[in-house]
Amino acid sequence: MTNLYNWVKIQKDMFGEPKIPMFTNNGHVYNEIYPSDGLEDYVSLYFKAENLSDKPQPMTICPDGYFKLIIQLLEGKIVAYFLTGIWANEIDIVIPPKVVTYGIKFKVIAAELIFKREISAILNSVEQKETDYFGMDEVSFGAFEDVVKQLEGILLKKLPVREQIRANRIRLSQFLYNNFEDIQAREVAQQIHWSQREINRYLNKYIGISLKKYLNIQKCYRAYFKITEGEFFPEKGFFDQAHFIREVKKHTGQTPTALFKGQNDQFIQLRNIKKL
């Protein structure tokens, strides 16, 4: 298999109530579906992206705090399949013509509880997979809703029974992804009754970054929502505008103003962004 995401620096990004948001821009079509209740602590969303044009599309993806399983098809056949780690910096990619990409964005505890492995080794990188990994060669890639149902069936079978899952894992996931206020690492530990030291050990082991670093990625990702609306002043969690600009640039390589100007072409994630 060849990797049809021509990685300039590396990687590409992105649910069951079938009410599917669709975004179209310059020959690129993007859809997403939220996970069912049984998977919402482990999966952020499922996405489908299509380059309908006859030309390659260069794009940039901002760090969002999720790792992904990506499947790429050309003329209905799987031509690339890979697992990405967490990304701590922006990623430039080129999507070849006529490629259809399906992906799953996973929350941090999915590494242990669905994949049953550490993905820290692929921090800021990707790992190519064979098509039988997770039974992807058995998936029928047709209507997006049908694909998601098949993927959910695969993922649900991978999960341990609820009674075997440590409650602090679930609390960590729910707190990280349902709390939209600016929070400090010590507050996370206090709220979920799991020591900061143990949380750091857990995250470093499974995804390769500390809790503080992860929260910082989330904070900048939340800031992108405001940037898409043309707001360039700091939200909670930034000392001042200079700190805000510096942190956003550290994670994206661009100032907030440049991100806003580029959101309709190069920065696909900003024009599609809907959910943390």
N, C-alpha and C positions, 0 to 999 in steps of 0.2 A: 504494500500500500504506500501511496505517497501522501504527504501532508499538504493538503490544498490550502491551508492557511500558510501563506509564505511569510514566516515570522521574520520581521525586521528586527524586533527585539525579543519578541515571542508573545502569543496568545489572543484569544477572542471570547467575548462574553455573551449572560442573561439569567399549570397551576390548577379538585375539580369542578368548578362551576363554569360551564362553557359560556362565558361572555368574554370573548377574546379581544383584547386591544390589538389594533393593527396600525402600524406606522409605515408609510411609504415615502421614500425620498431617493431621487436620482437612480431609480432602478433597484433600490434595496427595499425589501419588504420584511417587516419584523412583527412577530406575534408572540404572545406569552400567555401562559395559563398557570394559575396558582395550584398548589398541591392540595390533596384531600386532607381532612382533619388528622388522619392517622400518620401523615408524613410532615405536617407543618413544622414540627420541631427540628426536622432534619433537612428539609428542602425549602429553598426560597421560592423558586419557580422553574418552570420548563419554558424553553423558548425555541422558536423556529425563525431562521433568518435566511433570506434568499437574495442572491445577486442575480437579478433578471436581465441585467445588461450584458452586452458583448465585450465589456471592458473590465479589467481588474479594478477593484475598489480599495484604495488605501484608506485605512481608518485607524483611529486611536482609541484605546479602551482605558478608562481610569480605574484605579484600584477600588474594589468594592467589598472586600472581606470574605468572598466566597471562593471555594474551589469548584471546578467544573468537570463534567464528563461531556465530551464533545464528539458528535458523529457527523461526518460530512459525506454527502452523496452527490454524484454526478450521473445524470440520466438514470436515476433510481438505484444506483449501485453504491455501496459503501466504498469510499476511496481513501478515507482517513478516519482514525478513531483514536482518541487520546484523553488522558486524564491530566488536568492542570493542577498545580499547587495554588496556594494563595499568592496573589500578586501584591507587592508593596510599592511598585512604581508603575507609571503608565506604560502601555504596551502598544507598539505600532505594528499593524498587520496589513496584509494585502489579501483580499478575497478574490479569487479567480472568477471568471465569468461562469454563469449558469450553475454555480454551486449552491446546494441547499444544506444548511447547517441546523442540526437539532442539538440542544444542549440542556443540561440540568445544572442548576446552581445549588451547591450544597452548603449547609451551615456547618460550623466547626465540629459538632459532636458526631456528624455523619462519618467522619474518618474512622473513629473507633467503632461505632455501632452499626454502620452499614457496610463500610469497606473492610472493617476489622484489620486495619493496618495504619501505619504512620505515613503521612504524606509530606512530612517535613523535608524529606530528601528532595522533593521537587518544588520547593519554595522558589517562586519566580521562574518556573520552568514547566516542562510538559513531559509526559511519559506515554509513548506509543503503546497501544494495546491491540491484541488480536481480536477479530470480530466475534469470537465466542466468549469473550470476557463479558460477564453479566448477561450472557445469552443474547447479545445484541444481534447476532446473525439470524435469530429466530423472530425478530421484530419485523412486522409488515409496515413499511413507511408509506402511509397514505395520508388520509385526513389527519390534521394535527391532533384533534381531540382523541382519535383512535390511537395514535402513537402514544399520547400521554397516558391513556388507560393501560396500555401494554407496559410502559415504563414503570408506572405505579405498581402494577402487579409484580414486576421483578423486584422493585425496591422493598415492598412490604414483606416479601419472602426472606429478604436478607436481614430484617430487623429481629433482634431477640424479642421474646415475649416481654410485655411491659414490666412484669414482676422481676425480671432479671436485670433491668436497667436501673442503675443507681440514680436516685432522685436528684442528686446534685448536678448530674449532667443535664437533665431536663430543665432544672431551674436556671442553669447557666445559659442554655440556649434561649429560653423564654425571656430572660432578663436582657440579654444582649440584643435581641431582635424586636423586642416590644417596647423598649425604653428609648424614647427619642430626645430625652434631655441630655445635656452634657454631664457625663458621669466620670468619676475617677476610679482607678483600679481598686482602691480600698473600699469604695462604696459597693462595687460589685460583690466583693468578698463578704461584706457585712449583710447585704440583702439576700444572698443565696446561701449563707451559712457554710461557706467553703473558704478556707484560708487563701489569701492572695498568693502565698508561696506555692501552695498545692495547685492553684489554678494556673500559675505561670509554668509549673512543671508539666502540667497536663497539656497546655497549649503549645509549649515549646516541643514537647514530644510528638504531638500529633500533627501540628500544622507549621511549626518552625518559627513562631514569633511569640513574644510575650503578650500578656494581657494589655499592658500599657500601649504597646505598638498597635495591637488590634483595635483598641478603642480609638486611637488616633486616626487609623484608616477609616473607621466608621464615621468619625466626626467630620473628616474631609468629604466623605461620600455624601453625608447629609447636606453639607454646604453646597454641593452641586445643584441641589434642588433650587436653592436661592439664586445661584449663578444663572440657571436657565431662564429665570425671570428677570435677569438684568440687575440683581442686587449684589453689590460688590463690597458690602460692609460686613464686618465680623459678626457672627452669631455667638451664642454662649460658648465658652470654652476657648476663646481666643482673647489674648490680652488687649490687642488693638488691631487696627487695620493692617499694619506692617506684619504682625504675627500671622494674621489670617492669610495674607498674600504669600508669605514665606512658606507656610504649611501646605497650602494648596499647590504651590509651585513644586514643592518637594515631592509630592505624590503624583503630579501630573506632568511636570515639566513645563507648565504654562501658568501665566497669571490668570486670575479670575476673569479679567476682561478678555484675554485671548481665548479662554475656554468658551465664553459666551459667543464671541464672534465666529468660532469654529464649530459650534454645535450642530449646524445644519449641513455640514459636509464631512469634515474629518472626524469630529467627535461624535460618532454614532451613539454612544452610550448616553450622552447628555440629552439628545433629542428623544431617546426612548425611555429615559429614566422615569420610573413610576413608584418604585418601592425599595426600601432599604433592605 
